[in-house]
């Protein structure tokens, strides 16, 4: 009997000690796993000419840099004049050029894939970031004109969207480039004539319009493009259109042709 009660006593004592002990262990484990951020330190590192080059890194990069610069600076055409995107309010020679070559080089690809022709091209004036200087033209010239990764896209627009496109051009008061389209405005910027490839526009038809993905997605406020059907991406960057044209053309001689006219009276 003495042994029995002693055993019972030890069991009861252990039972009362066991629960607090388990709680303590669990709490301690949980506490050790928690991480608290108590301090943030920063340091300003100035990147300027005081930093020295690492010869190992420079030696690794130099062959690649020289190869790229050689490609960019190779002469691929010649320009007979200086062509700035800022010369005229409604039409520029370089804008006409970019829209026209977009049609010229993109249309054969689009027709081969779809059996259809591109009816007109619209780009944006703000995307032209440099002009074409007189003299030798290199691939670097194309990167300066078009530093963005914009690609050619085509979408079918119904008559209502073509009307929106024309109204956009008439109200923008900028030399937004377009090709195969002719517009004449009165002195108050109302459209008095709109021709497509020299003929009146049939607003009951659907037209295939080429542009760039930036504008298709609403850039420069050209929201009418997104309303079109049968979106088609050529996977052809506008910069590469420019480079390809330079490579196949010895001499660049640009001009305006009164495709966008505003009457003065």
SVG drawing of the C-alpha trace seen along z (x, -y; Angstrom):
<svg xmlns="http://www.w3.org/2000/svg" viewBox="-22 -84 65 86">
<polyline fill="none" stroke="black" stroke-width="0.4" points="0.0,0.0 2.8,-2.4 4.3,-1.7 1.0,-2.3 0.4,-5.7 4.0,-6.7 3.6,-5.9 0.3,-7.7 1.8,-10.7 4.7,-10.8 2.3,-10.5 0.1,-13.3 3.1,-15.5 4.5,-14.8 1.1,-15.5 0.9,-18.9 4.5,-19.7 4.1,-18.3 1.6,-20.8 3.5,-24.0 6.7,-22.4 5.2,-21.6 3.7,-25.2 7.1,-26.7 8.9,-24.6 6.3,-25.4 6.4,-29.1 10.2,-29.1 10.3,-27.4 7.8,-29.7 9.6,-32.7 12.9,-31.6 11.4,-31.2 10.0,-34.8 12.2,-37.4 11.7,-41.1 13.2,-43.9 14.4,-46.5 16.8,-48.6 17.3,-49.7 20.6,-51.2 21.5,-52.7 24.6,-54.0 24.9,-56.3 27.3,-55.2 28.2,-57.9 28.7,-56.6 31.0,-59.1 34.4,-59.4 36.1,-58.7 35.3,-55.0 38.0,-53.0 37.4,-50.4 37.9,-46.7 40.4,-45.5 39.0,-42.0 35.4,-43.2 36.6,-45.7 38.5,-43.0 35.5,-40.8 33.1,-43.5 35.3,-45.3 35.1,-42.7 31.3,-42.8 31.1,-46.6 33.5,-47.0 31.5,-44.5 28.2,-46.3 29.7,-49.8 31.1,-48.6 27.7,-47.4 25.9,-50.5 28.5,-52.9 28.7,-51.1 27.5,-53.3 24.3,-51.9 22.9,-54.9 23.4,-58.6 21.0,-61.5 21.1,-64.5 19.5,-66.9 18.7,-67.5 15.2,-66.2 13.8,-67.3 10.5,-66.2 9.9,-69.8 9.8,-71.7 6.0,-71.9 2.8,-71.9 0.8,-69.3 3.2,-67.4 6.9,-66.6 9.2,-64.9 10.5,-62.5 7.0,-61.7 5.8,-60.9 8.9,-58.8 8.4,-56.7 4.7,-56.1 5.4,-55.3 8.2,-52.8 6.1,-51.1 3.6,-50.4 6.2,-49.5 8.0,-46.9 5.1,-45.6 2.5,-45.1 4.2,-42.2 4.5,-40.3 0.9,-41.0 -0.4,-40.0 1.5,-36.8 0.1,-35.8 -3.5,-37.0 -4.1,-37.6 -5.1,-41.2 -3.4,-44.6 -2.7,-47.3 -5.0,-50.2 -3.4,-53.0 -0.8,-53.6 -0.9,-55.9 2.0,-56.6 2.5,-59.3 4.6,-62.4 5.9,-62.0 7.5,-58.7 10.0,-60.4 12.8,-61.3 15.5,-62.6 15.8,-63.7 17.9,-62.4 21.0,-64.5 22.7,-65.3 25.5,-62.9 26.2,-59.3 23.5,-57.2 24.2,-54.4 22.2,-51.9 22.8,-54.2 20.7,-56.8 17.7,-54.5 18.2,-53.9 18.2,-57.7 15.1,-58.2 13.2,-55.3 14.7,-54.4 11.6,-52.4 10.7,-48.7 7.6,-49.5 6.4,-46.8 4.1,-47.0 0.5,-45.8 -2.5,-45.7 -6.2,-45.9 -9.4,-46.1 -11.3,-49.3 -15.0,-49.9 -16.2,-53.1 -17.1,-54.6 -13.6,-54.0 -12.1,-55.5 -14.2,-58.6 -12.7,-58.7 -9.2,-58.3 -9.8,-61.3 -11.3,-63.4 -8.3,-62.6 -5.9,-63.8 -7.9,-67.0 -8.1,-68.0 -4.6,-66.9 -2.8,-69.9 0.3,-67.8 2.1,-66.3 1.1,-62.7 2.5,-60.6 0.2,-58.7 0.4,-57.0 -2.1,-56.5 -4.4,-59.0 -5.1,-62.6 -6.7,-65.2 -7.8,-68.8 -9.0,-71.0 -10.7,-74.4 -9.3,-77.3 -11.2,-75.9 -9.8,-72.4 -13.0,-70.9 -12.4,-68.1 -13.5,-69.2 -11.9,-66.4 -10.7,-62.9 -9.2,-60.6 -7.8,-57.1 -5.3,-56.2 -6.7,-59.2 -10.3,-58.1 -13.2,-59.2 -13.5,-57.0 -16.3,-54.4 -17.5,-54.4 -19.5,-51.2 -16.3,-49.3 -13.7,-47.9 -10.1,-48.9 -6.8,-47.3 -4.9,-49.9 -1.2,-49.5 0.2,-51.2 2.4,-50.2 1.6,-48.3 2.0,-51.3 -0.7,-53.2 -3.0,-50.1 -2.9,-50.0 -4.2,-53.6 -0.9,-55.5 -1.2,-59.2 -5.0,-58.8 -5.6,-56.7 -8.3,-54.7 -10.1,-54.0 -7.5,-51.4 -8.4,-49.1 -12.0,-49.0 -11.0,-47.2 -11.2,-43.5 -8.7,-40.9 -5.6,-42.2 -2.4,-41.0 1.1,-41.5 3.9,-41.3 6.7,-40.9 8.5,-43.6 10.0,-46.4 9.6,-49.9 13.3,-50.5 14.1,-47.4 11.8,-48.7 13.9,-51.9 17.2,-49.9 16.0,-47.5 14.9,-50.5 18.3,-52.2 20.1,-49.1 18.3,-48.7 18.3,-52.4 21.6,-54.1 20.4,-57.7 17.6,-59.2 15.9,-62.3 12.7,-63.2 10.0,-65.8 6.5,-66.7 3.6,-66.2 0.6,-68.1 -1.1,-65.0 -2.2,-67.0 -3.4,-70.6 -5.0,-73.3 -6.7,-76.1 -6.0,-79.6 -9.3,-81.2"/>
</svg>
